[in-house]
Amino acid sequence: MTLYGIGLGPGDPDLVTVRGQRVLQSVDTVYTPGRLSRSVAVEHVDESALGDLDFPMTRNEDELRRAWRAAAEEVAPVARDGDAAFVTLGDPNVYSTFGHLRRTLDAFHPGVDVETVPGVSAMTAFATALGVEIDAGSGLALREAAGGASPTGPDRMVLFKVTDAPATHDGLVDAGYEVTYGRRLFMEQGETVVTDDPTAIEDRDYYTLAYARRPDAGTDPATAVFTESEAGGDGEAAEVADG
Ligand SMILES: C[S@@+](CC[C@H](N)C(=O)[O-])C[C@H]1O[C@@H](n2cnc3c(N)ncnc32)[C@H](O)[C@@H]1O
């Protein structure tokens, strides 16, 4: 039958999609890679439906390959005899552990069908949480900024894995960016923080991202005039809106 990779969204249980919830509730076993994804999953399925997988905290590639082969050994028979799900926070195809499981199953258990159910990624949820609009015609790049890294280049970037905000901030400001940080956005666990001040989030928390923008990036959208001081329903604003 099928293994579903299901995106749970950024963390609030009611940001799981309707399809994600339906599939979660239809499978025999739900595997969770971590505590946070588990806490979201149990809002939708009974704890007895959760399966156990062990993931070592290591960057050693041999150890990781062994762990994913073991995980695939565990999941494959369940997904062959019935349906199973592997959940991730956000979207399963954005910087996610699900890719390891899918590749390992493809290689060693090709009889298992794999399907993905997209989730609300922090890559898009950040815009609402930070009050940012990515207007038509703009570009937006996704980068990693672990360990104080400050990637630069594009006019607008979302940076994941901001584990040392003050160091990342220094590099971004030197390169001319304005930066806003978001921590634990749309998450029930822990405190949600949105700030321009990197010292307010200097303690390490993996669930931290940044939005960096060059102040002169792009042009204002047509309707921006409505929020400028001379706007207010007069003929000039109406003319611009009609254009
Ligand atoms: C391994 S990536 C997983 C991304 C996830 N698959 C997604 O689509 O959102 C983890 C990084 O995503 C960002 N992230 C994920 N969820 C977040 C949230 N609720 N609030 C802030 N950052 C989040 C953080 O930068 C974190 O280090």
The ligand as a Gaussian input file, in Angstrom:
#p B3LYP/6-31G(d) Opt

LIG

0 1
 C       14.963000      21.542000       8.929000
 S       14.071000      23.018000       8.565000
 C       12.468000      22.354000       8.352000
 C       11.577000      23.230000       7.535000
 C       10.177000      22.680000       7.393000
 N       10.170000      21.436000       6.652000
 C        9.253000      23.686000       6.721000
 O        8.833000      23.461000       5.587000
 O        8.948000      24.711000       7.357000
 C       13.957000      23.743000      10.143000
 C       14.078000      25.250000      10.103000
 O       12.864000      25.811000       9.644000
 C       12.576000      27.009000      10.355000
 N       11.276000      26.811000      11.027000
 C       10.465000      25.759000      10.892000
 N        9.331000      25.941000      11.585000
 C        9.430000      27.163000      12.173000
 C        8.576000      27.932000      13.002000
 N        7.369000      27.462000      13.373000
 N        9.008000      29.145000      13.425000
 C       10.207000      29.618000      13.033000
 N       11.059000      28.928000      12.255000
 C       10.678000      27.723000      11.819000
 C       13.695000      27.239000      11.349000
 O       14.624000      28.145000      10.786000
 C       14.298000      25.855000      11.477000
 O       15.679000      25.908000      11.791000

